Amino acid sequence: MKKLLIFLLLSTSAFAQVNRIEPPNWWVGFKNENLQLLVQHPNIGAATPKISYPGVSIIKVNQAKSPNYLFIDIAIDKSAKPGTFNIVFEPEKGKKIIQSYELKAKSKPSEEFIGFNSSDAIYLITPDRFANGNEANDIMKSMQETTLDRTHDYKRHGGDIQGITNHIDYIKNLGFTAIWPTPVLTNDMKNASYHGYAMTDFYQVDPRFGTLTDYKNLAQKLKQKGMKLIMDQVANHCGSEHWWMKDLPFSDWVNYQELYEKEKKYVTSNHRRTSNQDLYASEKDKKEMADGWFVSSMPDLNQRNPFLAKYIIQNSIWWIETLQLGGIRQDTYPYPDKVFMSNWAGAIMTEYPNFSIVGEEWSTNPLLIGYWQNGASNHDGYVSNLRSTMDFAMQTIIPQAIKEPESWDKGFAKLYDGLANDFHYASPKDLMIFPDNHDMDRIFTQMEENVVNTKMALATYLVLPRIPQVYYGTEILMQNTAKPGDHGLIRTDFPGGWKGDKVNAFTGDGLSADKKDMQNYLTKILNYRKSSKAIHDGKTMHFAPNNGVYTLFRMLNDEIVVLILNKYESTKVDLSIYEELNLKGKKFKNILTGEEFIWDKELNLNQKGAYLFTTKLN
């Protein structure tokens, strides 16, 4: 009887006696019924774990090189019910260690996790620089970087998750349907911790950005507004101050680990991303690309270690379920082991068939970009399982095409030829296009602070058969012209995000006429785009540039959207050029001005710029 009472007590009481158990919880009802728990605690490797819970069983217990880890393979049968159970660790000597673990019910079927697509427009935010919604979390004395200095490009400025949540309506009213914040997980680094890409804990929100509750609240508020949250994840590396760097579980957990542990040295990646596809690449170049550290503060994770591989996959799934995500953006996509990346994306897409992942391949070569997209006919048979890649090729071409003088092979000819490369992609409309991002000069700087040229570029990005992403502040002509290429300045504070700001872009107070005009311009295009089936899914046709004019059509059923880019102050366009489209006599409306006209013989363009017309009159 006494033993039964002890068993019942152990089975029903909540205990938290190990340092770490990750994932910190899981769910019933997954297609993949296997789970691997990482347990970290002094000398836990010598303990024997036991579980007594219906539908849950231990398949295998894996010891690590470090005695302070156990990796427990668990099967969660379809019969398992949501609930909490205890894992009892029996050491060779000493007291038992007890850790409670919860299996939750999934909030919705996996098929109902709908990812982003070409009907979306994504607002990219650097949270530290957007808005400070909670001043109480600005400084955490327990963390290594404790200063707050808005005058310094690389110090923390105090923006947080609550700041984003406070301004969802502003973002929605602009016409965006999804938000992509750069990483908000813990970055307990000594310097430049604001950017988030050197994570020191993959399961914890950085307390200077807020709490897990704040993160969940952001996701829920977006969902209520019909919007999606995209999470920025990093599979390639961690921060050098990550908790496991002081006690790595295996001898191959990070690349060049022996060199690091013995001499505190590392090998830097050669950044030769073409080695992933190059028929002639040496093994040396391939290894230095994939295994080399991105920078000294970012140890390169070895995804060939099967335990680390499972850890990363489970971490991604944990965040999808926890936040009810609408997508993942995966950083530095070509840098990790590419077999692993196929397995990672495949595991997620198998579980969530309607989900979306976009990978960052920073290349202006369409051949390299297309290689990573699922459905590509790759020479080596590589299958990525990745729905979307980032279109740096078109991103680069559009500013060049608009700024350059017209000639046979320059100016709009580059745009015309560049878009022709879409034949190479498995699905052009699933590529992500963008005028700029947190790592490159802002589009207003790229366009040499020419407002008209900037408007032409933005209109083009937003009507292409792509998924558009716009960086916060583009709508108010934010720029980094004083320091081209400077990341700190590129990630400038959004005016109005802090108490006492003299200019408030959220309300319009103090904004110049040009900045208000750009807000209005983007708002009109984005809100039209939001309901435009022709832009989302329509057929695309463009015509070779002629006399400084480039014309692109998006068409679906009765809706036709026309983009005309004009480089000259006053031009007459001969509409007979487009005779094959049978547009004569159709009524069009100017999306930007509301003016209507009948498509006939010619069209007078009385100023330089972008013109957007539609047959959708209301």
C-alpha positions as CSV (number, residue, x, y, z in Angstrom):
1,M,0.0,0.0,0.0
2,K,2.8,2.4,0.9
3,K,4.6,1.7,-2.5
4,L,1.3,2.3,-4.3
5,L,0.9,5.7,-2.5
6,I,4.4,6.7,-3.5
7,F,3.8,5.6,-7.1
8,L,0.6,7.7,-7.2
9,L,2.3,10.7,-5.7
10,L,5.2,10.5,-8.2
11,S,2.7,10.1,-11.1
12,T,0.5,13.1,-10.2
13,S,2.8,15.6,-8.7
14,A,4.7,18.3,-10.7
15,F,8.5,18.2,-10.4
16,A,11.2,20.2,-12.0
17,Q,14.5,18.8,-10.8
18,V,16.7,18.7,-13.9
19,N,18.5,21.8,-15.2
20,R,17.1,21.5,-18.7
21,I,14.7,19.3,-20.7
22,E,14.2,20.2,-24.3
23,P,11.8,20.4,-26.0
24,P,10.1,21.7,-22.7
25,N,6.8,20.1,-23.7
26,W,5.3,18.3,-26.7
27,W,1.9,17.4,-28.3
28,V,-0.1,14.3,-29.1
29,G,-1.4,13.7,-32.6
30,F,1.7,14.2,-34.7
31,K,2.2,12.1,-37.8
32,N,5.7,11.4,-36.5
33,E,5.2,9.6,-33.2
34,N,8.8,9.8,-32.1
35,L,10.3,12.4,-29.8
36,Q,13.9,12.9,-28.6
37,L,14.4,14.7,-25.3
38,L,17.7,16.4,-24.5
39,V,18.2,16.3,-20.7
40,Q,21.0,18.3,-19.2
41,H,21.9,18.0,-15.5
42,P,25.1,17.1,-13.5
43,N,26.0,13.4,-14.1
44,I,22.5,12.7,-15.6
45,G,24.3,10.4,-18.1
46,A,24.7,7.7,-15.4
47,A,20.9,7.7,-14.6
48,T,18.2,5.4,-15.9
49,P,15.1,7.2,-16.9
50,K,11.6,5.6,-16.5
51,I,8.2,6.7,-17.6
52,S,4.8,5.2,-16.7
53,Y,2.1,6.9,-18.8
54,P,-0.4,5.2,-21.1
55,G,0.7,5.5,-24.7
56,V,4.2,6.8,-23.9
57,S,7.2,4.5,-23.9
58,I,11.0,4.9,-23.9
59,I,12.5,3.3,-27.0
60,K,16.2,4.0,-26.3
61,V,18.4,5.9,-23.9
62,N,21.5,7.5,-25.5
63,Q,24.4,8.6,-23.4
64,A,26.6,11.5,-24.7
65,K,30.3,12.1,-24.4
66,S,29.7,14.6,-21.6
67,P,28.3,12.9,-18.5
68,N,25.9,15.8,-18.0
69,Y,23.5,14.8,-20.9
70,L,21.0,12.2,-21.8
71,F,19.1,11.9,-25.0
72,I,15.9,9.9,-24.5
73,D,14.1,8.5,-27.6
74,I,10.3,8.3,-26.8
75,A,7.4,6.9,-28.7
76,I,4.1,8.7,-28.3
77,D,1.4,6.3,-29.5
78,K,-1.9,7.5,-31.1
79,S,-3.6,6.3,-28.0
80,A,-1.7,8.8,-25.8
81,K,-3.9,11.5,-24.2
82,P,-2.9,15.0,-23.3
83,G,-1.6,15.2,-19.8
84,T,1.4,15.5,-17.5
85,F,3.6,12.7,-16.3
86,N,6.8,12.3,-14.5
87,I,10.1,11.1,-15.8
88,V,12.0,9.4,-13.0
89,F,15.8,9.3,-13.3
90,E,17.4,6.5,-11.1
91,P,21.1,7.2,-10.6
92,E,23.6,4.5,-9.7
93,K,24.0,6.2,-6.3
94,G,21.9,8.8,-4.5
95,K,18.4,10.1,-4.7
96,K,16.0,9.8,-7.6
97,I,15.6,12.8,-9.8
98,I,12.0,13.6,-11.0
99,Q,11.0,15.8,-13.9
100,S,7.4,16.5,-15.0
101,Y,6.7,16.5,-18.7
102,E,3.5,17.7,-20.4
103,L,1.9,16.4,-23.6
104,K,-0.5,19.0,-24.9
105,A,-3.5,18.7,-27.3
106,K,-2.8,20.3,-30.7
107,S,-4.9,23.4,-31.1
108,K,-5.8,22.6,-34.7
109,P,-5.0,20.0,-37.3
110,S,-1.6,20.3,-39.0
111,E,-3.3,20.8,-42.3
112,E,-4.8,24.1,-41.0
113,F,-1.4,25.7,-40.5
114,I,-1.6,27.9,-43.7
115,G,1.7,29.5,-44.7
116,F,2.4,32.7,-46.6
117,N,2.0,32.8,-50.4
118,S,1.8,35.2,-53.3
119,S,-1.4,36.7,-51.9
120,D,0.6,38.1,-48.9
121,A,2.7,41.1,-48.4
122,I,5.2,40.9,-45.6
123,Y,6.4,43.6,-43.3
124,L,10.0,42.9,-42.1
125,I,10.9,44.4,-38.7
126,T,14.0,44.7,-36.6
127,P,12.3,44.6,-33.2
128,D,15.0,46.5,-31.2
129,R,14.6,49.4,-33.7
130,F,10.8,49.5,-34.3
131,A,9.0,50.5,-31.1
132,N,9.6,50.4,-27.3
133,G,6.3,49.1,-25.9
134,N,7.6,48.1,-22.5
135,E,10.4,50.3,-20.9
136,A,10.5,47.9,-17.9
137,N,12.4,45.3,-20.0
138,D,15.0,47.7,-21.5
139,I,17.8,46.6,-19.3
140,M,18.4,43.2,-17.6
141,K,21.2,43.3,-15.1
142,S,21.6,39.5,-15.3
143,M,22.6,39.6,-18.9
144,Q,26.0,40.5,-20.4
145,E,25.0,43.5,-22.4
146,T,23.3,46.0,-20.0
147,T,23.6,49.3,-21.8
148,L,20.9,51.1,-23.8
149,D,22.1,53.8,-26.2
150,R,19.9,55.0,-29.0
151,T,22.8,57.2,-30.3
152,H,24.9,54.1,-31.0
153,D,24.2,52.1,-34.2
154,Y,25.2,48.8,-32.6
155,K,23.9,49.1,-29.0
156,R,20.4,48.1,-27.9
157,H,17.8,50.7,-28.4
158,G,14.9,49.2,-26.4
159,G,12.4,48.1,-29.1
160,D,10.5,45.0,-28.1
161,I,7.6,42.6,-29.0
162,Q,5.1,44.7,-27.2
163,G,6.1,47.6,-29.4
164,I,5.2,45.5,-32.5
165,T,1.9,44.4,-30.9
166,N,1.0,48.0,-30.2
167,H,1.2,48.9,-33.8
168,I,-0.4,46.0,-35.6
169,D,-3.3,48.2,-36.8
170,Y,-0.8,50.6,-38.4
171,I,0.9,47.7,-40.3
172,K,-2.5,46.2,-41.3
173,N,-3.8,49.6,-42.5
174,L,-0.7,50.0,-44.7
175,G,-1.9,46.8,-46.5
176,F,0.4,44.2,-45.1
177,T,-0.9,40.7,-44.3
178,A,2.1,39.2,-42.5
179,I,4.9,40.3,-40.1
180,W,8.4,38.9,-40.1
181,P,10.4,40.1,-37.1
182,T,14.1,39.3,-37.0
183,P,14.9,36.8,-34.2
184,V,13.7,37.6,-30.7
185,L,15.2,34.6,-28.9
186,T,17.8,35.1,-26.2
187,N,21.1,36.5,-27.4
188,D,23.1,36.8,-24.2
189,M,26.1,38.1,-26.1
190,K,28.5,40.8,-24.9
191,N,28.1,43.1,-28.0
192,A,25.6,43.8,-30.7
193,S,23.0,41.5,-29.1
194,Y,20.2,43.6,-30.5
195,H,20.1,41.9,-34.0
196,G,19.2,38.4,-32.6
197,Y,21.2,36.1,-34.9
198,A,23.6,34.8,-32.3
199,M,21.2,32.8,-30.2
200,T,22.2,31.6,-26.8
201,D,19.0,29.7,-26.1
202,F,16.8,28.2,-28.8
203,Y,13.7,27.9,-26.5
204,Q,13.7,31.2,-24.7
205,V,12.5,34.7,-25.7
206,D,15.1,37.3,-24.9
207,P,13.7,39.0,-21.8
208,R,14.8,42.4,-23.2
209,F,12.3,41.7,-26.0
210,G,9.6,40.4,-23.6
211,T,8.3,37.0,-22.6
212,L,6.9,33.9,-24.3
213,T,3.5,35.2,-23.3
214,D,4.2,38.4,-25.2
215,Y,5.3,36.5,-28.3
216,K,2.2,34.3,-28.1
217,N,0.0,37.4,-27.7
218,L,1.6,39.0,-30.8
219,A,0.8,35.9,-32.8
220,Q,-2.8,35.8,-31.4
221,K,-3.4,39.5,-32.1
222,L,-2.2,39.0,-35.7
223,K,-4.5,36.0,-36.1
224,Q,-7.4,38.1,-34.9
225,K,-6.6,40.7,-37.6
226,G,-6.4,38.0,-40.3
227,M,-2.6,38.3,-40.4
228,K,0.3,35.9,-40.1
229,L,3.5,35.7,-38.0
230,I,6.6,34.5,-39.7
231,M,9.5,33.4,-37.4
232,D,13.1,34.0,-38.3
233,Q,15.1,30.9,-37.4
234,V,18.8,29.9,-37.6
235,A,19.8,26.3,-38.2
236,N,23.4,27.1,-39.2
237,H,24.9,28.5,-36.0
238,C,24.4,29.6,-32.4
239,G,26.0,32.4,-30.4
240,S,29.4,31.7,-28.8
241,E,27.8,32.4,-25.4
242,H,25.2,29.6,-25.9
243,W,24.8,27.6,-22.7
244,W,26.0,24.4,-24.2
245,M,29.3,25.9,-25.4
246,K,30.7,25.5,-21.9
247,D,29.9,21.8,-21.9
248,L,29.3,20.4,-25.4
249,P,27.5,17.1,-25.3
250,F,29.4,15.4,-28.1
251,S,32.9,15.9,-29.7
252,D,31.2,16.8,-33.0
253,W,28.4,19.1,-31.8
254,V,30.0,22.1,-33.5
255,N,32.3,22.1,-36.5
256,Y,36.0,22.5,-35.8
257,Q,35.2,21.7,-32.2
258,E,38.6,20.2,-31.3
259,L,40.4,23.3,-32.5
260,Y,38.0,25.5,-30.5
261,E,38.2,23.5,-27.3
262,K,42.0,23.2,-27.3
263,E,43.0,26.5,-28.7
264,K,39.9,28.7,-28.7
265,K,40.4,29.0,-32.5
266,Y,38.0,28.3,-35.4
267,V,38.0,28.2,-39.2
268,T,35.9,30.9,-40.9
269,S,33.6,29.9,-43.7
270,N,35.0,30.8,-47.2
271,H,31.4,31.9,-48.1
272,R,31.8,30.2,-51.5
273,R,28.1,29.3,-51.7
274,T,28.5,28.1,-55.3
275,S,30.3,25.0,-53.9
276,N,26.8,23.5,-53.1
277,Q,26.2,23.2,-56.9
278,D,29.6,23.4,-58.5
279,L,30.5,20.3,-60.5
280,Y,34.2,21.1,-60.1
281,A,34.3,22.2,-56.5
282,S,37.1,20.7,-54.4
283,E,36.2,18.9,-51.1
284,K,38.3,21.5,-49.3
285,D,36.2,24.3,-50.6
286,K,32.9,22.4,-49.9
287,K,34.1,21.7,-46.3
288,E,35.2,25.3,-45.6
289,M,31.9,26.6,-46.9
290,A,29.6,24.3,-44.9
291,D,31.7,23.8,-41.8
292,G,33.5,27.1,-41.4
293,W,32.1,29.5,-38.8
294,F,30.1,32.4,-40.2
295,V,31.9,34.8,-37.8
296,S,33.9,34.3,-34.6
297,S,30.9,34.9,-32.4
298,M,28.8,32.3,-34.2
299,P,29.9,28.7,-33.7
300,D,28.9,26.5,-36.7
301,L,26.6,23.7,-35.7
302,N,27.2,20.3,-37.1
303,Q,23.9,19.1,-38.4
304,R,25.5,15.7,-39.4
305,N,25.4,14.8,-35.7
306,P,22.0,13.0,-35.5
307,F,21.1,14.3,-32.1
308,L,21.7,17.9,-33.1
309,A,19.8,17.3,-36.3
310,K,16.7,16.1,-34.3
311,Y,17.1,19.0,-31.9
312,I,16.9,21.6,-34.6
313,I,13.9,19.9,-36.4
314,Q,12.0,19.5,-33.1
315,N,12.8,23.1,-32.1
316,S,11.2,24.4,-35.4
317,I,8.1,22.3,-34.9
318,W,7.9,23.4,-31.2
319,W,7.8,27.0,-32.3
320,I,5.2,26.3,-35.1
321,E,2.9,24.8,-32.6
322,T,3.6,27.2,-29.7
323,L,3.0,30.4,-31.7
324,Q,0.7,29.0,-34.4
325,L,3.1,30.3,-37.0
326,G,2.2,31.3,-40.5
327,G,5.7,30.6,-41.8
328,I,9.5,30.3,-41.2
329,R,12.3,32.4,-42.7
330,Q,15.5,30.3,-42.5
331,D,18.7,32.3,-42.2
332,T,21.9,31.6,-44.3
333,Y,20.2,28.7,-46.0
334,P,23.2,27.4,-48.1
335,Y,25.6,27.3,-45.1
336,P,24.4,24.2,-43.1
337,D,24.7,20.7,-44.3
338,K,22.5,20.6,-47.3
339,V,21.3,17.0,-46.8
340,F,20.2,18.0,-43.4
341,M,18.4,21.1,-44.7
342,S,16.4,18.9,-47.1
343,N,15.5,16.6,-44.1
344,W,14.6,19.6,-41.9
345,A,12.3,21.2,-44.5
346,G,10.9,17.8,-45.4
347,A,10.0,17.0,-41.8
348,I,8.2,20.3,-41.4
349,M,6.3,20.1,-44.7
350,T,5.3,16.5,-44.1
351,E,3.8,17.5,-40.8
352,Y,2.3,20.7,-42.1
353,P,1.6,20.3,-45.8
354,N,0.2,23.8,-46.3
355,F,2.9,25.6,-44.4
356,S,5.6,27.9,-45.9
357,I,9.3,28.2,-45.4
358,V,11.6,30.7,-47.2
359,G,15.3,30.2,-47.3
360,E,17.9,33.0,-47.7
361,E,20.3,32.3,-50.6
362,W,22.1,35.6,-51.1
363,S,23.0,35.3,-54.7
364,T,22.2,37.3,-57.8
365,N,22.5,34.1,-59.9
366,P,19.1,32.6,-60.7
367,L,20.7,29.2,-61.2
368,L,21.8,29.2,-57.5
369,I,18.5,30.6,-56.2
370,G,16.4,28.1,-58.2
371,Y,18.5,25.1,-57.0
372,W,17.0,25.4,-53.5
373,Q,13.3,25.5,-54.5
374,N,11.3,22.4,-54.3
375,G,10.5,21.0,-57.7
376,A,13.8,22.1,-59.3
377,S,15.3,19.7,-61.8
378,N,18.8,19.6,-60.2
379,H,21.7,17.9,-61.9
380,D,22.6,16.1,-58.7
381,G,19.0,15.0,-58.0
382,Y,18.9,17.2,-54.9
383,V,15.4,17.7,-53.5
384,S,15.2,20.6,-51.1
385,N,11.6,20.4,-49.9
386,L,11.7,24.2,-49.6
387,R,8.8,26.1,-51.0
388,S,10.3,29.5,-51.3
389,T,13.7,31.1,-51.8
390,M,14.7,34.8,-51.7
391,D,15.0,36.5,-55.0
392,F,18.2,38.5,-54.7
393,A,18.6,38.4,-58.5
394,M,15.5,40.5,-59.3
395,Q,16.0,42.6,-56.2
396,T,19.4,43.7,-57.7
397,I,18.1,44.2,-61.2
398,I,15.2,46.5,-60.6
399,P,17.2,49.5,-59.1
400,Q,19.7,49.1,-61.9
401,A,17.0,49.1,-64.6
402,I,15.4,52.2,-63.3
403,K,18.5,54.3,-62.7
404,E,20.5,53.4,-65.8
405,P,20.1,55.4,-69.1
406,E,18.2,53.5,-71.7
407,S,20.1,51.5,-74.4
408,W,19.8,48.1,-76.1
409,D,21.2,46.2,-73.1
410,K,20.8,48.7,-70.2
411,G,18.0,50.3,-68.3
412,F,14.6,48.6,-68.7
413,A,16.3,45.9,-70.9
414,K,17.8,44.5,-67.7
415,L,14.4,44.2,-66.1
416,Y,12.9,42.6,-69.2
417,D,15.8,40.1,-69.5
418,G,15.9,39.5,-65.8
419,L,12.2,38.5,-65.5
420,A,12.7,36.1,-68.5
421,N,14.8,34.0,-66.1
422,D,11.6,32.8,-64.5
423,F,11.6,29.9,-66.9
424,H,14.3,28.4,-64.7
425,Y,12.3,28.4,-61.4
426,A,10.0,25.6,-60.4
427,S,7.5,28.2,-59.1
428,P,8.3,31.9,-59.6
429,K,5.3,33.1,-57.7
430,D,6.6,31.4,-54.6
431,L,9.9,33.3,-54.6
432,M,10.2,36.2,-52.1
433,I,11.0,39.6,-53.6
434,F,12.0,42.7,-51.7
435,P,13.4,46.2,-52.3
436,D,15.8,45.8,-49.4
437,N,16.2,44.2,-46.0
438,H,18.0,44.4,-42.7
439,D,21.4,43.5,-44.3
440,M,21.5,45.8,-47.3
441,D,21.2,49.5,-48.2
442,R,17.6,50.8,-47.9
443,I,15.9,51.2,-51.2
444,F,15.7,55.0,-50.9
445,T,19.5,55.0,-50.6
446,Q,19.9,52.6,-53.5
447,M,17.8,54.9,-55.6
448,E,20.1,57.9,-54.6
449,E,17.2,59.5,-52.6
450,N,15.2,60.0,-55.8
451,V,11.5,59.7,-54.7
452,V,10.1,59.1,-58.2
453,N,12.6,56.3,-58.9
454,T,11.9,54.8,-55.5
455,K,8.2,54.7,-56.3
456,M,8.9,53.1,-59.6
457,A,10.9,50.4,-57.9
458,L,8.3,49.7,-55.2
459,A,5.5,49.5,-57.7
460,T,7.5,46.9,-59.7
461,Y,8.3,44.7,-56.7
462,L,4.7,44.7,-55.6
463,V,3.1,43.5,-58.9
464,L,5.6,40.9,-60.0
465,P,4.6,37.2,-59.7
466,R,6.3,36.9,-56.3
467,I,5.7,37.2,-52.5
468,P,6.7,40.7,-51.6
469,Q,8.5,41.7,-48.4
470,V,9.0,45.4,-47.4
471,Y,11.4,46.5,-44.7
472,Y,9.9,48.7,-41.9
473,G,10.4,52.4,-42.7
474,T,10.4,52.1,-46.4
475,E,7.0,53.7,-46.3
476,I,8.5,56.9,-44.9
477,L,11.7,56.9,-47.0
478,M,14.1,55.8,-44.3
479,Q,17.6,55.7,-45.6
480,N,21.2,55.1,-44.7
481,T,22.9,57.3,-47.2
482,A,25.4,58.7,-44.7
483,K,27.0,55.3,-44.2
484,P,26.2,52.9,-47.2
485,G,26.4,49.3,-46.1
486,D,26.4,50.1,-42.4
487,H,24.1,47.6,-40.7
488,G,23.5,49.7,-37.6
489,L,22.3,52.7,-39.6
490,I,20.2,50.5,-42.0
491,R,18.4,49.4,-38.8
492,T,17.4,52.9,-37.8
493,D,14.8,53.6,-35.1
494,F,11.3,54.0,-36.5
495,P,10.2,57.6,-35.6
496,G,7.4,57.5,-33.0
497,G,8.4,54.2,-31.5
498,W,9.8,55.8,-28.4
499,K,8.3,58.3,-25.9
500,G,9.5,61.8,-26.7
501,D,10.2,61.2,-30.4
502,K,9.7,64.6,-32.1
503,V,8.4,62.8,-35.3
504,N,5.8,60.1,-35.1
505,A,5.3,58.1,-38.3
506,F,2.5,56.1,-36.8
507,T,0.3,59.2,-36.5
508,G,1.9,61.3,-39.1
509,D,2.9,64.0,-36.7
510,G,6.0,65.9,-37.9
511,L,6.4,63.8,-41.1
512,S,7.5,65.7,-44.2
513,A,5.2,65.9,-47.2
514,D,7.4,63.5,-49.2
515,K,7.2,60.9,-46.4
516,K,3.5,61.2,-46.0
517,D,3.1,60.9,-49.7
518,M,5.1,57.7,-49.8
519,Q,3.0,56.3,-47.0
520,N,-0.1,57.0,-49.0
521,Y,1.4,55.6,-52.2
522,L,2.3,52.3,-50.6
523,T,-1.0,52.1,-48.8
524,K,-2.9,52.4,-52.1
525,I,-0.9,49.8,-53.9
526,L,-0.8,47.3,-51.0
527,N,-4.5,47.6,-50.2
528,Y,-5.3,47.1,-53.9
529,R,-2.9,44.1,-54.0
530,K,-4.5,42.6,-51.0
531,S,-7.7,41.7,-53.0
532,S,-6.2,41.4,-56.5
533,K,-6.5,37.8,-57.7
534,A,-4.6,38.9,-60.9
535,I,-1.6,39.9,-58.9
536,H,-1.8,36.9,-56.6
537,D,-2.2,34.2,-59.2
538,G,-2.7,35.7,-62.6
539,K,-0.9,35.2,-65.9
540,T,2.1,37.5,-66.5
541,M,3.0,39.1,-69.8
542,H,5.5,41.9,-70.5
543,F,6.7,43.7,-73.6
544,A,10.2,44.7,-74.6
545,P,11.0,48.2,-73.5
546,N,10.3,50.9,-76.1
547,N,11.3,54.6,-76.0
548,G,11.9,54.5,-72.2
549,V,8.7,52.7,-71.4
550,Y,8.4,49.2,-69.9
551,T,4.9,47.5,-69.6
552,L,3.9,44.5,-67.6
553,F,0.4,42.9,-67.4
554,R,-1.0,40.6,-64.7
555,M,-4.3,38.9,-65.8
556,L,-6.9,36.6,-64.3
557,N,-10.4,36.3,-65.7
558,D,-11.9,39.8,-66.0
559,E,-9.2,41.5,-63.9
560,I,-6.2,43.0,-65.7
561,V,-3.5,45.0,-63.9
562,V,-1.2,47.0,-66.0
563,L,2.2,48.4,-64.7
564,I,3.8,51.0,-67.0
565,L,7.2,52.4,-66.1
566,N,8.1,55.6,-67.9
567,K,11.5,57.3,-67.7
568,Y,10.6,60.5,-69.6
569,E,8.7,63.5,-68.5
570,S,6.1,63.3,-71.2
571,T,5.5,60.3,-73.4
572,K,2.8,59.1,-75.8
573,V,2.4,55.3,-75.7
574,D,1.1,53.6,-78.8
575,L,-1.4,51.1,-77.5
576,S,-1.5,49.1,-80.7
577,I,1.7,47.5,-79.4
578,Y,-0.5,45.5,-77.0
579,E,-3.0,44.4,-79.6
580,E,-2.7,40.7,-78.9
581,L,-4.3,41.3,-75.5
582,N,-7.6,42.6,-77.0
583,L,-7.9,45.5,-74.6
584,K,-9.4,48.1,-77.0
585,G,-12.6,49.6,-75.6
586,K,-12.0,48.3,-72.1
587,K,-12.4,50.7,-69.2
588,F,-9.4,51.1,-66.9
589,K,-8.9,52.9,-63.6
590,N,-5.7,54.4,-62.3
591,I,-5.1,52.6,-59.0
592,L,-3.2,55.6,-57.6
593,T,-5.4,58.5,-58.7
594,G,-8.8,56.9,-59.3
595,E,-9.0,58.4,-62.8
596,E,-10.7,56.3,-65.5
597,F,-10.1,56.0,-69.2
598,I,-10.9,53.9,-72.2
599,W,-8.1,51.8,-73.7
600,D,-8.0,53.0,-77.3
601,K,-5.1,54.2,-79.7
602,E,-2.7,55.9,-77.4
603,L,-2.0,56.8,-73.8
604,N,-0.5,60.1,-72.7
605,L,1.9,59.8,-69.8
606,N,2.5,63.4,-68.6
607,Q,5.3,62.7,-66.2
608,K,8.1,60.3,-65.3
609,G,7.1,57.5,-62.9
610,A,5.1,54.3,-62.4
611,Y,1.5,54.0,-63.6
612,L,-0.8,51.3,-62.3
613,F,-4.1,50.6,-64.1
614,T,-6.8,48.0,-63.5
615,T,-10.0,46.9,-65.1
616,K,-11.4,46.4,-61.6
617,L,-13.3,49.6,-61.1
618,N,-14.5,49.2,-57.5
